[in-house]
Amino acid sequence: MSQTARLPGLSHVNRVDDGSPLADLLDERRHLVTLAHRMLGSADDAESAVDAYYRRW
C-alpha cells in the first residue's frame, strides 16, 4: 500500500509501508538517494554517497 508520510523538516515523500523491516529500509534508502541527488546534483553521485553511507553504517 502506498501512502504519503510527513518527515520532520522535509516535504511530503512517497512511502511504501507494508510493515516489513525490509520495506522500511528500502524506503529510507530511496529517501536518502533523493535527498543526496538534490544536494549533489547527480544521480550517480547520489547513489555512490548513499552506498558509502550504508557501508560505513
Backbone as CSV, one residue per row, in Angstrom:
resi,resn,N_x,N_y,N_z,CA_x,CA_y,CA_z,C_x,C_y,C_z
1,MET,0.848,-1.156,0.000,0.000,0.000,0.000,0.904,1.232,0.000
2,SER,0.650,2.177,-0.859,1.428,3.398,-0.933,0.693,4.515,-0.230
3,GLN,1.439,5.290,0.532,0.843,6.414,1.224,1.875,7.526,1.326
4,THR,1.437,8.699,1.734,2.334,9.827,1.887,2.684,9.977,3.355
5,ALA,3.983,10.119,3.645,4.439,10.302,5.026,5.054,11.676,5.174
6,ARG,4.854,12.297,6.312,5.461,13.595,6.588,6.694,13.354,7.440
7,LEU,7.837,13.825,6.959,9.072,13.699,7.693,9.443,15.069,8.242
8,PRO,9.916,15.143,9.468,10.229,16.432,10.079,11.204,17.238,9.218
9,GLY,10.830,18.472,8.913,11.709,19.360,8.169,11.780,19.109,6.686
10,LEU,11.054,18.147,6.191,11.095,17.812,4.769,9.687,17.809,4.205
11,SER,9.596,18.017,2.897,8.286,17.976,2.251,7.781,16.538,2.201
12,HIS,6.555,16.367,1.769,5.979,15.031,1.657,6.778,14.185,0.682
13,VAL,6.927,12.925,1.005,7.587,11.976,0.110,6.683,10.761,-0.024
14,ASN,6.786,10.082,-1.134,6.019,8.845,-1.303,6.656,7.762,-0.458
15,ARG,5.843,6.978,0.207,6.338,5.958,1.113,5.585,4.662,0.877
16,VAL,6.320,3.573,0.820,5.715,2.255,0.749,5.748,1.698,2.158
17,ASP,4.587,1.356,2.689,4.538,0.899,4.069,3.706,-0.369,4.161
18,ASP,4.392,-1.503,4.144,3.670,-2.758,4.325,4.001,-3.373,5.680
19,GLY,4.727,-2.616,6.518,5.012,-3.081,7.858,6.262,-3.923,7.997
20,SER,6.940,-4.254,6.896,8.113,-5.105,6.990,9.379,-4.265,7.157
21,PRO,10.357,-4.781,7.901,11.624,-4.061,8.070,12.341,-3.806,6.743
22,LEU,12.248,-4.731,5.808,12.891,-4.547,4.512,12.259,-3.382,3.756
23,ALA,10.944,-3.299,3.788,10.253,-2.189,3.121,10.666,-0.861,3.753
24,ASP,10.804,-0.845,5.081,11.238,0.377,5.762,12.652,0.758,5.354
25,LEU,13.541,-0.223,5.276,14.921,0.032,4.876,14.993,0.557,3.447
26,LEU,14.257,-0.045,2.535,14.255,0.408,1.146,13.641,1.794,1.012
27,ASP,12.619,2.071,1.805,12.006,3.402,1.798,13.004,4.452,2.273
28,GLU,13.727,4.146,3.330,14.731,5.068,3.859,15.843,5.303,2.838
29,ARG,16.284,4.236,2.174,17.344,4.377,1.172,16.874,5.246,0.005
30,ARG,15.652,5.022,-0.428,15.092,5.822,-1.520,15.043,7.299,-1.135
31,HIS,14.651,7.570,0.097,14.600,8.945,0.588,16.007,9.557,0.619
32,LEU,16.993,8.803,1.110,18.358,9.310,1.174,18.926,9.588,-0.218
33,VAL,18.634,8.720,-1.184,19.109,8.940,-2.552,18.486,10.209,-3.129
34,THR,17.202,10.416,-2.886,16.531,11.630,-3.373,17.158,12.877,-2.747
35,LEU,17.394,12.839,-1.457,17.999,13.966,-0.767,19.427,14.221,-1.259
36,ALA,20.210,13.151,-1.400,21.587,13.287,-1.893,21.606,13.813,-3.329
37,HIS,20.644,13.399,-4.145,20.566,13.889,-5.524,20.329,15.391,-5.551
38,ARG,19.443,15.864,-4.676,19.204,17.310,-4.587,20.471,18.049,-4.153
39,MET,21.198,17.469,-3.226,22.394,18.126,-2.694,23.567,18.082,-3.675
40,LEU,23.721,16.947,-4.354,24.903,16.745,-5.193,24.653,17.048,-6.668
41,GLY,23.399,17.016,-7.095,23.068,17.347,-8.476,23.287,16.232,-9.475
42,SER,23.665,15.065,-9.015,23.935,13.944,-9.919,23.365,12.665,-9.330
43,ALA,22.635,11.916,-10.139,22.056,10.654,-9.673,23.153,9.639,-9.339
44,ASP,24.188,9.583,-10.164,25.291,8.641,-9.906,26.023,8.980,-8.612
45,ASP,26.297,10.276,-8.404,26.955,10.699,-7.172,26.079,10.422,-5.958
46,ALA,24.776,10.602,-6.112,23.844,10.345,-5.018,23.858,8.864,-4.639
47,GLU,23.790,7.992,-5.626,23.838,6.543,-5.370,25.145,6.162,-4.676
48,SER,26.254,6.717,-5.150,27.557,6.422,-4.557,27.633,6.896,-3.112
49,ALA,27.112,8.092,-2.847,27.137,8.641,-1.492,26.304,7.785,-0.538
50,VAL,25.129,7.377,-0.980,24.268,6.556,-0.121,24.888,5.177,0.081
51,ASP,25.471,4.607,-0.961,26.165,3.320,-0.807,27.280,3.425,0.222
52,ALA,28.070,4.504,0.139,29.169,4.709,1.094,28.626,4.878,2.513
53,TYR,27.521,5.594,2.633,26.892,5.794,3.935,26.495,4.450,4.549
54,TYR,25.837,3.601,3.770,25.414,2.310,4.309,26.591,1.409,4.626
55,ARG,27.668,1.462,3.849,28.850,0.661,4.162,29.453,1.090,5.495
56,ARG,29.532,2.405,5.719,30.092,2.902,6.983,29.173,2.599,8.157
57,TRP,27.871,2.621,7.938,26.902,2.363,8.985,26.982,0.916,9.394
